[in-house]
């Protein structure tokens, strides 16, 4: 607790890291990707039961990092597992736990996102958390799931500053409701398209005629390409894009977490996860050599949950038919695209390690660009 208080006080005392409460989300600028409407929060937490928590470390002049926890439900995830799948867009990363998830089609811990060099401390924290939960006294194997992006431009990543208790703080802080976005948690030190990246989220709720299901996405953006927003070539217009001298080509990675209340099994969730990459592509991603791009997808539907132990040797599961998946595919692409926009729009300028600075996406210039292209008067 003393360390958490110190971190909070340091954050408050650093004006260069001050949060701008008026930075908008995408919809406040008229950016509304796709055709489906978001849920009430336009966040992954619109999927009932899902919880999100952050731990943010801003310390001295060289630490800008953190952790973000995503819980599929508020119970004991090990005892009440959820179907899950992981898709690799480009495998330059350290995604702990992926092989067992894809082998068994199950998620049995919360998901943690963090920086590249603290993945193993995060995994250890999830093991500690799981073993300590009531009902898990005899558990002898835990498969923690931890994703990462490299925040070494803004944070001294070699210090590996995060401790197991910091990750536990993120898990314990996880709540339903609005999700803090931008330069927070695992997005504290990330950079995307040459601007400050971070945490972003969005959702889509299908109309009842198409099933009424909800899809929510949370992203940790730290990748390169040529930024495109709502079809507008923002990166090119602002002079920041991959393979242009100002911005290094294709640096970083992107973690995408997809949740849905639709009753899907692991095979169907893998299909859903692949469509999240379509949303990432729409933002101008190049999926470059060094970009670790991963999607973790899970279903929260009660009917498909997997008990750790059962007296029944077999059970009945009702799944959505495959020919009903297309609206969900559309929804996840839209929500991923908008979540990425929100990660950039909500992020604030951050200066950190060795004086490096990642500037926030300039809102006035963005507004002008959007207006020009909507009027069809682009030069």
BADRENKOL-616449 format. One record per residue (C-alpha): residue number from 1; residue in one letter; x, y, z. Coordinates in steps of 0.25 Angstrom, whole numbers. Layout:
REM BADRENKOL-616449
pt seq: NUM; type: A; u: X; v: Y; w: Z
...
This chain:
REM BADRENKOL-616449
pt seq: 1; type: X; u: 0; v: 0; w: 0
pt seq: 2; type: X; u: 12; v: 10; w: 3
pt seq: 3; type: X; u: 17; v: 7; w: -11
pt seq: 4; type: X; u: 4; v: 10; w: -17
pt seq: 5; type: X; u: 2; v: 23; w: -10
pt seq: 6; type: X; u: 16; v: 27; w: -14
pt seq: 7; type: X; u: 13; v: 24; w: -28
pt seq: 8; type: X; u: 0; v: 32; w: -28
pt seq: 9; type: X; u: 7; v: 44; w: -21
pt seq: 10; type: X; u: 18; v: 44; w: -31
pt seq: 11; type: X; u: 8; v: 43; w: -43
pt seq: 12; type: X; u: 1; v: 55; w: -37
pt seq: 13; type: X; u: 14; v: 63; w: -36
pt seq: 14; type: X; u: 18; v: 61; w: -50
pt seq: 15; type: X; u: 11; v: 72; w: -59
pt seq: 16; type: X; u: 17; v: 65; w: -72
pt seq: 17; type: X; u: 8; v: 53; w: -69
pt seq: 18; type: X; u: -4; v: 61; w: -65
pt seq: 19; type: X; u: -17; v: 54; w: -70
pt seq: 20; type: X; u: -26; v: 63; w: -79
pt seq: 21; type: X; u: -40; v: 60; w: -75
pt seq: 22; type: X; u: -46; v: 66; w: -87
pt seq: 23; type: X; u: -39; v: 57; w: -98
pt seq: 24; type: X; u: -51; v: 51; w: -105
pt seq: 25; type: X; u: -54; v: 37; w: -109
pt seq: 26; type: X; u: -56; v: 34; w: -124
pt seq: 27; type: X; u: -71; v: 36; w: -124
pt seq: 28; type: X; u: -70; v: 50; w: -118
pt seq: 29; type: X; u: -63; v: 53; w: -131
pt seq: 30; type: X; u: -74; v: 47; w: -140
pt seq: 31; type: X; u: -65; v: 35; w: -142
pt seq: 32; type: X; u: -74; v: 23; w: -142
pt seq: 33; type: X; u: -68; v: 11; w: -149
pt seq: 34; type: X; u: -78; v: 1; w: -155
pt seq: 35; type: X; u: -93; v: -1; w: -155
pt seq: 36; type: X; u: -96; v: -7; w: -141
pt seq: 37; type: X; u: -98; v: 1; w: -128
pt seq: 38; type: X; u: -89; v: 0; w: -116
pt seq: 39; type: X; u: -94; v: -4; w: -102
pt seq: 40; type: X; u: -98; v: 6; w: -92
pt seq: 41; type: X; u: -83; v: 8; w: -87
pt seq: 42; type: X; u: -77; v: 5; w: -101
pt seq: 43; type: X; u: -67; v: -4; w: -94
pt seq: 44; type: X; u: -63; v: -18; w: -92
pt seq: 45; type: X; u: -70; v: -18; w: -78
pt seq: 46; type: X; u: -84; v: -17; w: -86
pt seq: 47; type: X; u: -82; v: -32; w: -87
pt seq: 48; type: X; u: -89; v: -36; w: -74
pt seq: 49; type: X; u: -79; v: -41; w: -63
pt seq: 50; type: X; u: -66; v: -35; w: -69
pt seq: 51; type: X; u: -58; v: -27; w: -60
pt seq: 52; type: X; u: -45; v: -18; w: -63
pt seq: 53; type: X; u: -35; v: -13; w: -54
pt seq: 54; type: X; u: -22; v: -5; w: -55
pt seq: 55; type: X; u: -9; v: -3; w: -48
pt seq: 56; type: X; u: -1; v: 9; w: -53
pt seq: 57; type: X; u: 14; v: 12; w: -49
pt seq: 58; type: X; u: 19; v: 26; w: -52
pt seq: 59; type: X; u: 32; v: 27; w: -44
pt seq: 60; type: X; u: 43; v: 37; w: -45
pt seq: 61; type: X; u: 48; v: 40; w: -60
pt seq: 62; type: X; u: 49; v: 27; w: -65
pt seq: 63; type: X; u: 38; v: 18; w: -61
pt seq: 64; type: X; u: 25; v: 18; w: -69
pt seq: 65; type: X; u: 18; v: 5; w: -69
pt seq: 66; type: X; u: 7; v: -3; w: -62
pt seq: 67; type: X; u: -3; v: -15; w: -63
pt seq: 68; type: X; u: -17; v: -17; w: -68
pt seq: 69; type: X; u: -26; v: -28; w: -63
pt seq: 70; type: X; u: -38; v: -34; w: -70
pt seq: 71; type: X; u: -47; v: -44; w: -62
pt seq: 72; type: X; u: -57; v: -52; w: -70
pt seq: 73; type: X; u: -66; v: -52; w: -58
pt seq: 74; type: X; u: -66; v: -49; w: -43
pt seq: 75; type: X; u: -65; v: -63; w: -38
pt seq: 76; type: X; u: -54; v: -73; w: -37
pt seq: 77; type: X; u: -50; v: -74; w: -51
pt seq: 78; type: X; u: -42; v: -87; w: -48
pt seq: 79; type: X; u: -54; v: -94; w: -43
pt seq: 80; type: X; u: -63; v: -88; w: -53
pt seq: 81; type: X; u: -55; v: -88; w: -66
pt seq: 82; type: X; u: -59; v: -81; w: -79
pt seq: 83; type: X; u: -57; v: -85; w: -93
pt seq: 84; type: X; u: -46; v: -78; w: -100
pt seq: 85; type: X; u: -37; v: -77; w: -112
pt seq: 86; type: X; u: -24; v: -69; w: -115
pt seq: 87; type: X; u: -21; v: -65; w: -130
pt seq: 88; type: X; u: -7; v: -60; w: -134
pt seq: 89; type: X; u: -6; v: -49; w: -144
pt seq: 90; type: X; u: 9; v: -48; w: -143
pt seq: 91; type: X; u: 16; v: -57; w: -133
pt seq: 92; type: X; u: 27; v: -47; w: -129
pt seq: 93; type: X; u: 23; v: -47; w: -114
pt seq: 94; type: X; u: 23; v: -54; w: -101
pt seq: 95; type: X; u: 8; v: -59; w: -98
pt seq: 96; type: X; u: 9; v: -68; w: -86
pt seq: 97; type: X; u: -2; v: -79; w: -86
pt seq: 98; type: X; u: -6; v: -79; w: -100
pt seq: 99; type: X; u: -3; v: -94; w: -103
pt seq: 100; type: X; u: -12; v: -99; w: -92
pt seq: 101; type: X; u: -23; v: -90; w: -96
pt seq: 102; type: X; u: -23; v: -94; w: -110
pt seq: 103; type: X; u: -21; v: -109; w: -106
pt seq: 104; type: X; u: -33; v: -109; w: -96
pt seq: 105; type: X; u: -41; v: -98; w: -101
pt seq: 106; type: X; u: -42; v: -92; w: -87
pt seq: 107; type: X; u: -38; v: -80; w: -79
pt seq: 108; type: X; u: -36; v: -83; w: -64
pt seq: 109; type: X; u: -30; v: -70; w: -59
pt seq: 110; type: X; u: -32; v: -55; w: -61
pt seq: 111; type: X; u: -24; v: -49; w: -73
pt seq: 112; type: X; u: -12; v: -39; w: -70
pt seq: 113; type: X; u: -6; v: -29; w: -80
pt seq: 114; type: X; u: 7; v: -23; w: -76
pt seq: 115; type: X; u: 21; v: -19; w: -82
pt seq: 116; type: X; u: 30; v: -30; w: -89
pt seq: 117; type: X; u: 40; v: -31; w: -78
pt seq: 118; type: X; u: 30; v: -33; w: -66
pt seq: 119; type: X; u: 22; v: -44; w: -72
pt seq: 120; type: X; u: 27; v: -55; w: -63
pt seq: 121; type: X; u: 25; v: -47; w: -50
pt seq: 122; type: X; u: 11; v: -45; w: -55
pt seq: 123; type: X; u: 9; v: -60; w: -58
pt seq: 124; type: X; u: 14; v: -63; w: -44
pt seq: 125; type: X; u: 4; v: -53; w: -38
pt seq: 126; type: X; u: -7; v: -60; w: -45
pt seq: 127; type: X; u: -3; v: -74; w: -40
pt seq: 128; type: X; u: -2; v: -68; w: -25
pt seq: 129; type: X; u: -16; v: -61; w: -27
pt seq: 130; type: X; u: -22; v: -74; w: -32
pt seq: 131; type: X; u: -16; v: -83; w: -22
pt seq: 132; type: X; u: -21; v: -74; w: -11
pt seq: 133; type: X; u: -35; v: -74; w: -15
pt seq: 134; type: X; u: -45; v: -82; w: -6
pt seq: 135; type: X; u: -48; v: -95; w: -12
pt seq: 136; type: X; u: -34; v: -96; w: -19
pt seq: 137; type: X; u: -27; v: -103; w: -7
pt seq: 138; type: X; u: -24; v: -115; w: -15
pt seq: 139; type: X; u: -20; v: -109; w: -28
pt seq: 140; type: X; u: -7; v: -114; w: -33
pt seq: 141; type: X; u: -6; v: -107; w: -47
pt seq: 142; type: X; u: -10; v: -93; w: -52
pt seq: 143; type: X; u: -9; v: -88; w: -66
pt seq: 144; type: X; u: -8; v: -73; w: -65
pt seq: 145; type: X; u: -10; v: -64; w: -77
pt seq: 146; type: X; u: -1; v: -52; w: -79
pt seq: 147; type: X; u: 0; v: -43; w: -91
pt seq: 148; type: X; u: 10; v: -32; w: -93
pt seq: 149; type: X; u: 15; v: -20; w: -102
pt seq: 150; type: X; u: 29; v: -14; w: -101
pt seq: 151; type: X; u: 28; v: 0; w: -94
pt seq: 152; type: X; u: 43; v: 2; w: -95
pt seq: 153; type: X; u: 43; v: 15; w: -102
pt seq: 154; type: X; u: 37; v: 22; w: -90
pt seq: 155; type: X; u: 40; v: 13; w: -79
pt seq: 156; type: X; u: 53; v: 7; w: -74
pt seq: 157; type: X; u: 48; v: -7; w: -77
pt seq: 158; type: X; u: 61; v: -14; w: -73
pt seq: 159; type: X; u: 58; v: -10; w: -58
pt seq: 160; type: X; u: 46; v: -20; w: -59
pt seq: 161; type: X; u: 40; v: -11; w: -48
pt seq: 162; type: X; u: 26; v: -17; w: -46
pt seq: 163; type: X; u: 25; v: -27; w: -34
pt seq: 164; type: X; u: 15; v: -38; w: -32
pt seq: 165; type: X; u: 7; v: -29; w: -23
pt seq: 166; type: X; u: 5; v: -19; w: -34
pt seq: 167; type: X; u: -1; v: -29; w: -43
pt seq: 168; type: X; u: -10; v: -34; w: -31
pt seq: 169; type: X; u: -14; v: -19; w: -29
pt seq: 170; type: X; u: -19; v: -19; w: -43
pt seq: 171; type: X; u: -27; v: -32; w: -42
pt seq: 172; type: X; u: -33; v: -27; w: -29
pt seq: 173; type: X; u: -36; v: -13; w: -35
pt seq: 174; type: X; u: -44; v: -20; w: -46
pt seq: 175; type: X; u: -59; v: -15; w: -46
pt seq: 176; type: X; u: -70; v: -15; w: -56
pt seq: 177; type: X; u: -75; v: -1; w: -61
pt seq: 178; type: X; u: -67; v: 9; w: -69
pt seq: 179; type: X; u: -52; v: 6; w: -73
pt seq: 180; type: X; u: -41; v: 16; w: -72
pt seq: 181; type: X; u: -34; v: 18; w: -85
pt seq: 182; type: X; u: -22; v: 24; w: -91
pt seq: 183; type: X; u: -8; v: 25; w: -83
pt seq: 184; type: X; u: -12; v: 16; w: -72
pt seq: 185; type: X; u: -9; v: 2; w: -67
pt seq: 186; type: X; u: -2; v: -7; w: -78
pt seq: 187; type: X; u: -4; v: 5; w: -87
pt seq: 188; type: X; u: 4; v: 15; w: -79
pt seq: 189; type: X; u: 17; v: 15; w: -87
pt seq: 190; type: X; u: 12; v: 10; w: -101
pt seq: 191; type: X; u: 13; v: 17; w: -114
pt seq: 192; type: X; u: 5; v: 15; w: -127
pt seq: 193; type: X; u: 6; v: 20; w: -141
pt seq: 194; type: X; u: 17; v: 30; w: -135
pt seq: 195; type: X; u: 7; v: 36; w: -125
pt seq: 196; type: X; u: 4; v: 32; w: -111
pt seq: 197; type: X; u: -4; v: 19; w: -110
pt seq: 198; type: X; u: -10; v: 12; w: -99
pt seq: 199; type: X; u: -22; v: 5; w: -94
pt seq: 200; type: X; u: -35; v: 6; w: -102
pt seq: 201; type: X; u: -49; v: -1; w: -102
pt seq: 202; type: X; u: -62; v: -2; w: -109
pt seq: 203; type: X; u: -74; v: -11; w: -111
pt seq: 204; type: X; u: -85; v: -15; w: -120
pt seq: 205; type: X; u: -99; v: -20; w: -117
pt seq: 206; type: X; u: -106; v: -27; w: -128
pt seq: 207; type: X; u: -121; v: -25; w: -130
pt seq: 208; type: X; u: -130; v: -35; w: -125
pt seq: 209; type: X; u: -133; v: -40; w: -139
pt seq: 210; type: X; u: -119; v: -44; w: -140
pt seq: 211; type: X; u: -118; v: -50; w: -127
pt seq: 212; type: X; u: -116; v: -38; w: -117
pt seq: 213; type: X; u: -102; v: -43; w: -113
pt seq: 214; type: X; u: -91; v: -33; w: -108
pt seq: 215; type: X; u: -77; v: -33; w: -113
pt seq: 216; type: X; u: -67; v: -25; w: -105
pt seq: 217; type: X; u: -52; v: -22; w: -108
pt seq: 218; type: X; u: -41; v: -16; w: -100
pt seq: 219; type: X; u: -27; v: -13; w: -107
pt seq: 220; type: X; u: -13; v: -10; w: -103
pt seq: 221; type: X; u: -7; v: -2; w: -114
pt seq: 222; type: X; u: 7; v: -1; w: -117
pt seq: 223; type: X; u: 9; v: -3; w: -132
pt seq: 224; type: X; u: 13; v: 4; w: -145
pt seq: 225; type: X; u: 7; v: 6; w: -159
pt seq: 226; type: X; u: 0; v: 17; w: -166
pt seq: 227; type: X; u: -11; v: 23; w: -157
pt seq: 228; type: X; u: -25; v: 23; w: -163
pt seq: 229; type: X; u: -37; v: 28; w: -155
pt seq: 230; type: X; u: -51; v: 26; w: -161
pt seq: 231; type: X; u: -44; v: 25; w: -175
pt seq: 232; type: X; u: -36; v: 38; w: -174
pt seq: 233; type: X; u: -21; v: 36; w: -176
pt seq: 234; type: X; u: -18; v: 43; w: -163
pt seq: 235; type: X; u: -3; v: 38; w: -162
pt seq: 236; type: X; u: 0; v: 42; w: -176
pt seq: 237; type: X; u: -6; v: 56; w: -174
pt seq: 238; type: X; u: 1; v: 59; w: -161
pt seq: 239; type: X; u: 14; v: 54; w: -166
pt seq: 240; type: X; u: 16; v: 42; w: -157
pt seq: 241; type: X; u: 15; v: 28; w: -162
pt seq: 242; type: X; u: 24; v: 16; w: -164
pt seq: 243; type: X; u: 36; v: 16; w: -173
pt seq: 244; type: X; u: 36; v: 31; w: -172
pt seq: 245; type: X; u: 48; v: 37; w: -165
pt seq: 246; type: X; u: 40; v: 43; w: -153
pt seq: 247; type: X; u: 35; v: 29; w: -149
pt seq: 248; type: X; u: 42; v: 16; w: -148
pt seq: 249; type: X; u: 35; v: 5; w: -156
pt seq: 250; type: X; u: 26; v: -4; w: -150
pt seq: 251; type: X; u: 31; v: -3; w: -135
pt seq: 252; type: X; u: 23; v: -10; w: -124
pt seq: 253; type: X; u: 11; v: -19; w: -123
pt seq: 254; type: X; u: -4; v: -20; w: -121
pt seq: 255; type: X; u: -11; v: -28; w: -111
pt seq: 256; type: X; u: -26; v: -30; w: -113
pt seq: 257; type: X; u: -36; v: -36; w: -103
pt seq: 258; type: X; u: -50; v: -40; w: -108
pt seq: 259; type: X; u: -62; v: -44; w: -99
pt seq: 260; type: X; u: -76; v: -48; w: -103
pt seq: 261; type: X; u: -88; v: -53; w: -96
pt seq: 262; type: X; u: -91; v: -62; w: -109
pt seq: 263; type: X; u: -91; v: -77; w: -106
pt seq: 264; type: X; u: -79; v: -80; w: -114
pt seq: 265; type: X; u: -69; v: -92; w: -112
pt seq: 266; type: X; u: -54; v: -90; w: -114
pt seq: 267; type: X; u: -54; v: -93; w: -129
pt seq: 268; type: X; u: -64; v: -82; w: -131
pt seq: 269; type: X; u: -57; v: -73; w: -122
pt seq: 270; type: X; u: -44; v: -75; w: -131
pt seq: 271; type: X; u: -52; v: -71; w: -143
pt seq: 272; type: X; u: -57; v: -59; w: -136
pt seq: 273; type: X; u: -43; v: -55; w: -131
pt seq: 274; type: X; u: -38; v: -55; w: -145
pt seq: 275; type: X; u: -48; v: -44; w: -149
pt seq: 276; type: X; u: -42; v: -35; w: -139
pt seq: 277; type: X; u: -30; v: -34; w: -147
pt seq: 278; type: X; u: -39; v: -28; w: -158
pt seq: 279; type: X; u: -42; v: -17; w: -149
pt seq: 280; type: X; u: -27; v: -15; w: -146
pt seq: 281; type: X; u: -24; v: -15; w: -161
pt seq: 282; type: X; u: -34; v: -4; w: -163
pt seq: 283; type: X; u: -26; v: 6; w: -154
pt seq: 284; type: X; u: -14; v: 5; w: -164
pt seq: 285; type: X; u: -7; v: -6; w: -157
pt seq: 286; type: X; u: 5; v: -13; w: -165
pt seq: 287; type: X; u: 7; v: -25; w: -156
pt seq: 288; type: X; u: 22; v: -23; w: -157
pt seq: 289; type: X; u: 33; v: -32; w: -154
pt seq: 290; type: X; u: 34; v: -28; w: -139
pt seq: 291; type: X; u: 20; v: -26; w: -136
pt seq: 292; type: X; u: 14; v: -37; w: -127
pt seq: 293; type: X; u: -1; v: -36; w: -130
pt seq: 294; type: X; u: -10; v: -46; w: -122
pt seq: 295; type: X; u: -25; v: -47; w: -120
pt seq: 296; type: X; u: -30; v: -54; w: -107
pt seq: 297; type: X; u: -45; v: -57; w: -108
pt seq: 298; type: X; u: -55; v: -63; w: -98
pt seq: 299; type: X; u: -70; v: -66; w: -96
pt seq: 300; type: X; u: -76; v: -62; w: -83
pt seq: 301; type: X; u: -89; v: -70; w: -86
pt seq: 302; type: X; u: -94; v: -78; w: -74
pt seq: 303; type: X; u: -98; v: -90; w: -83
pt seq: 304; type: X; u: -84; v: -92; w: -88
pt seq: 305; type: X; u: -76; v: -90; w: -75
pt seq: 306; type: X; u: -67; v: -102; w: -71
pt seq: 307; type: X; u: -67; v: -107; w: -57
pt seq: 308; type: X; u: -53; v: -111; w: -51
pt seq: 309; type: X; u: -60; v: -124; w: -45
pt seq: 310; type: X; u: -73; v: -130; w: -49
pt seq: 311; type: X; u: -80; v: -143; w: -45
pt seq: 312; type: X; u: -86; v: -144; w: -59
pt seq: 313; type: X; u: -77; v: -151; w: -69
pt seq: 314; type: X; u: -84; v: -143; w: -80
pt seq: 315; type: X; u: -92; v: -130; w: -81
pt seq: 316; type: X; u: -101; v: -123; w: -91
pt seq: 317; type: X; u: -96; v: -110; w: -97
pt seq: 318; type: X; u: -105; v: -101; w: -106
pt seq: 319; type: X; u: -96; v: -94; w: -116
pt seq: 320; type: X; u: -100; v: -83; w: -126
pt seq: 321; type: X; u: -100; v: -89; w: -140
pt seq: 322; type: X; u: -89; v: -86; w: -149
pt seq: 323; type: X; u: -98; v: -79; w: -159
pt seq: 324; type: X; u: -102; v: -69; w: -149
pt seq: 325; type: X; u: -87; v: -64; w: -146
pt seq: 326; type: X; u: -86; v: -54; w: -157
pt seq: 327; type: X; u: -92; v: -42; w: -149
pt seq: 328; type: X; u: -83; v: -45; w: -138
pt seq: 329; type: X; u: -71; v: -45; w: -148
pt seq: 330; type: X; u: -75; v: -31; w: -153
pt seq: 331; type: X; u: -77; v: -26; w: -138
pt seq: 332; type: X; u: -64; v: -31; w: -134
pt seq: 333; type: X; u: -57; v: -24; w: -145
pt seq: 334; type: X; u: -64; v: -11; w: -143
pt seq: 335; type: X; u: -62; v: -11; w: -128
pt seq: 336; type: X; u: -47; v: -14; w: -129
pt seq: 337; type: X; u: -45; v: -3; w: -139
pt seq: 338; type: X; u: -52; v: 7; w: -130
pt seq: 339; type: X; u: -45; v: 2; w: -117
pt seq: 340; type: X; u: -32; v: 5; w: -124
pt seq: 341; type: X; u: -37; v: 19; w: -128
pt seq: 342; type: X; u: -41; v: 21; w: -113
pt seq: 343; type: X; u: -27; v: 17; w: -108
pt seq: 344; type: X; u: -21; v: 28; w: -117
pt seq: 345; type: X; u: -31; v: 39; w: -114
pt seq: 346; type: X; u: -31; v: 37; w: -99
pt seq: 347; type: X; u: -16; v: 36; w: -98
pt seq: 348; type: X; u: -8; v: 48; w: -93
pt seq: 349; type: X; u: 6; v: 53; w: -96
pt seq: 350; type: X; u: 16; v: 45; w: -88
pt seq: 351; type: X; u: 31; v: 48; w: -86
pt seq: 352; type: X; u: 39; v: 37; w: -79
pt seq: 353; type: X; u: 52; v: 29; w: -81
pt seq: 354; type: X; u: 64; v: 37; w: -86
pt seq: 355; type: X; u: 55; v: 49; w: -89
pt seq: 356; type: X; u: 47; v: 42; w: -100
pt seq: 357; type: X; u: 34; v: 47; w: -102
pt seq: 358; type: X; u: 21; v: 41; w: -109
pt seq: 359; type: X; u: 12; v: 52; w: -112
pt seq: 360; type: X; u: -3; v: 51; w: -112
pt seq: 361; type: X; u: -11; v: 51; w: -125
pt seq: 362; type: X; u: -13; v: 66; w: -128
pt seq: 363; type: X; u: -28; v: 67; w: -127
pt seq: 364; type: X; u: -30; v: 81; w: -134
pt seq: 365; type: X; u: -22; v: 76; w: -146
pt seq: 366; type: X; u: -30; v: 63; w: -146
pt seq: 367; type: X; u: -44; v: 70; w: -145
pt seq: 368; type: X; u: -39; v: 79; w: -157
pt seq: 369; type: X; u: -35; v: 66; w: -165
pt seq: 370; type: X; u: -48; v: 59; w: -162
pt seq: 371; type: X; u: -56; v: 71; w: -166
pt seq: 372; type: X; u: -48; v: 73; w: -179
pt seq: 373; type: X; u: -50; v: 59; w: -183
pt seq: 374; type: X; u: -64; v: 58; w: -180
pt seq: 375; type: X; u: -67; v: 70; w: -189
pt seq: 376; type: X; u: -59; v: 64; w: -200
pt seq: 377; type: X; u: -49; v: 76; w: -200
pt seq: 378; type: X; u: -36; v: 69; w: -197
pt seq: 379; type: X; u: -24; v: 74; w: -204
